[in-house]
Amino acid sequence: MRDLNKEIDGGEFLLNVFKWIFYIVLFWGIFYGYFVVYNPKKQNYIKKSNYAFQEIQKEVTDLYKQQGYIYTSIQDKEDALCKIMNRKNSKGGGSCYETNTFVLNKNFTLNKTKVDILGMEKAPYEYEGMIVKDVMIDVDGENKGENQIGVDRVPIKIYSDGRMAGKITPVSCSMTTTKDWEVPYPNICKGAPEIDFMQNNEPFGFDIIQVGGENGKSRVIGRNIPFFRADCVAFGGEMIAPIGYCDQRQYYWLPACYDEYPCSVELSTSKF
């Protein structure tokens, strides 16, 4: 009788051990899936970066429609875009005037967010024959987080004139891209990790839209792809992709965009 009880107790013990192993594995799986695979910090970075991109693009588009440019010249000391967005978003703090030539100033915090925009106070410069300005998005504010590009900061480029007039794009912070494709390395990237946001779809991916297609309806023919690739596929690389890049990467111009209907490249909404 005593031996039977020992066998029952031993079976229950093993059952309890298996239960605890199951719960530990289940908990670890949930933890790994959420914090590693889903990665809420990365998702927050992507979501807020894209939100800021959209908000700035709206204002850039409106201003370009009004005056036909964003900046008058590389000597432009008055940033109309910064003043407009500062007035709409600032609730104390922030400035459109340069006070320190060696750092980026906070210009404003986007309404209902903790996202700070920095660098609009800097003078524009010439890039590939166009007047542009680089701006920094800080998703958790300049006084919080790591303040590191690729972690909680991401730079964007605003185009005033030329073939990209009234548009914004990601920025390449890759010395490899600069060396391989002669893409100028921007000052805003100094000290940043080696990241080419033009060849990466995080945090910004782009959709290719066939405009006014069959029956007058636009349709998405490419989703969440890097900007350089989107340029190749939608425009044959005529927007900003380096010369020879599309052919070497075999990113060919889609017949649907040059033979059927014109295409546009727009910030992907598949991440929201």
N, C-alpha and C positions, 0 to 999 in steps of 0.2 A: 504493500500500500504506500509506503514511504517512497519507493522508487517511482511509482506512477505519478505521485505528486511532483517529484523532481522533474519528470519528463514534461508534465503540464507546465510547470513553472519555467522550464527551459524553453518550451515552445512560445510561451507568452513573451518571454524575454527577447527571443529572436524577432518576434512580430513587432515588438516595440522598437527594437533597433532598426528594422526595415522602415517603420513609420517615420522615425526621426531622420533617417537617411533621405527618405522621400521628401520630407518637409524642407530639409536643408538644401537638397538639389533644386526643389521648386523655388525656394526663396532666392537661391543664387541665380537661377535662370531668370526670374523676374528682375532682380537687381541688375544683372548683366544686360538684359534686353533693354531696360529703361535707361540706365546710366551710360552704357557703352554703345549699344547698337543705336538706340533712339537718340541718346545724348541730348538732354534738355538744354544744356548750355549752348551746344552747337545750333540746335533748332532756334533758340532765342536769337543767336547771332545772325542766322540766315533770315529769320522773319523780320527783325527790326532793321537790318541792313536793306532788305528789299523794300520795306515800308518807306524808309528815308529816301531811297533811290526814286521811288514813285513820286513822293512829295516834291522833291527837287526838280524832277523832270516836268511835272505839271507847271511849276513856276517858270522854268526855263522856256517851255513851249509858249506860255502866255506872253512872256516878255519878248521873245523873239517875234511873235506875231505882231506885237505892238510897234517895235522899233527896227526890226530887221537885223538885229545883232544883240549880243549880250555884253560885250566889252568893245569900247571904241578903238583901243590900241594897247600895246604892251606898256605904255606909260600911263594907262588909265588908273587913277587913284580913287575914283568913285565907283563903288560896286553897287549898281542899282538893284541887282538880284539880292545881294546880302541885305540891303536896306528894306526891301519888300518883305523878305522872309523874316527878318529880325522884328519888324513891326507886327507881323501876324503871329509870331510864335514866342517872342521874349516876354517874360514876366519878371523883369529885373535881372541884371547881369547880361553879359554878352556884349559884343561890340563889332562893328564893321571897320574899325580903324586899326591900323597896324601899330602896336606898341612895342613889339619885340621882333626884330627881323630874324631871330634864330629859332623861334618856336612858333607853333600854331596857336592863334588865339581862339577862344570859344566865341562863336558868333551868335548862337541861339540854341535853345532846346526845343525840339519839335513838340507841339502841343499834345498833351495827354500821354506823353512818353518820357523816358529818361534819356532819349537819344540826343546827343550833342552834335552840332555841326561846327567844324573848325577849319580855318584856313581861307575863308572867303575874303579876308582882309588883305591877302597877299596880291601882288600885282600879277596880271596875266602874262603869258609868255608865248613865243612862237613855237609851234610843233607841227612838223610836216606841212608847212606853208599855211597853217591855220592859227588863229589866236585862241588860246585855251587857258584854263585854270584848273589846278588840282585841288580837291576839297576832301577833307577827312570826315568820315562818319564814325562816331563813337557810340556804340549801342547801349552802354551802361553809364555814360557820362564821363567827362574827363577826370573827375575826382574819385572814380571808382574803378575797380577791376585792374587788369594788367596794363591797359593802354598800349597794347601791342597789335600791330597789323597781323591779321589772320586769326586773332583770338577774340578781341572785342572792338577792333578798329578795321576799317576798310577804306581805301582811297577810291575816288571816282574822278573822272575828267569831264569838264564842261567845255563844249565847243561853241565858239562865238560866231564863226563864219566858215566859209568854204563848203566842201561836200558834206560835212557833218554838222553844219550850222543848226543851232537850236537843239542839239542832242547831248546826251551824256552817256559815258561808257565806263566800264571798269578800267583799271590801270595795271600795267605789268610792272611788278617789283622784282623781276628776275634778271639778274646779270647774264644768265645763260641765254635768255631770249635776246637781250641787247647784243651779245656777242654773235649769236647765230643768225639773227635776222636784222641787225642794225636798228632795232627799236630803241629810241632814246630812253635812257633810264631817268625817271623823274626825281627831282629833289625830295618830294614828299615821301619817297620810299627809303631814304637813307637810314640805315640801321635796322631795316625790316628784314624778316626772314625771306628766303628765296621763294617767292610765290608769284606766279603769273596768273592774275585774275582774268586775263583775256583768253587764256587757254584752259580755264577751270570753270566749272559751272557752280562752284560754291564761293561766296554766297549768291552770286548772280548767274542765273541761267536765262537763256533767251528762247523765245518761240519764233518760228518762221510762219508768217501769216500770208496766205495767198489772198490778195485783196480783190474783191469784186469778182469772184470766180463764177462758176456755173450758176445761172439764175440770179446773178448779182449777190451771191452770198460768199462772204469771206470764210476761209477754212484754215485750220492749223495743219501744216504739213511737216512740222518739226518741233519737238518740245524739249525745253530745258537743256539747251546745248551751249557751249562756250561761245563768247562773242566772235572770236576769229573764225571759228567753224561756221557760225551762223552767217557771217559776212560772205564766206566762200560759197555756201549753199544758196543763199538768197540773191547775192549780187556779183558772184564771181570774184570776190575779194576786192571790189572796186571802192569799198568804203574806207577801210583802214588796215586791212590785213597786209602783212609784209609782202613784197614782190616775190613771187615764186612759192609762197607758203602753201597756197591752196593745192597746187599741182603736186608738190612734194608730199603733202599729207593725204593726197587723193580725196580732197574735199571738193567735189565737182559741183559746178553751177547746175541746179536742177532745171530741167526743161520746163517744169511747171511754173518756174519763176521768170524765165526769159522767153519762152515760146508760147505759153498760154496766157497768163495774167501776171501783173507785177506783184512782187512780194514786199513785205515789210518785216523788220526785226524788232520785236517788242519784248520787254521784260517778262519772263515766264510767270504765269499765275498758278502754275501747278504746285507751288510750294506753300500755298495758302489754303 
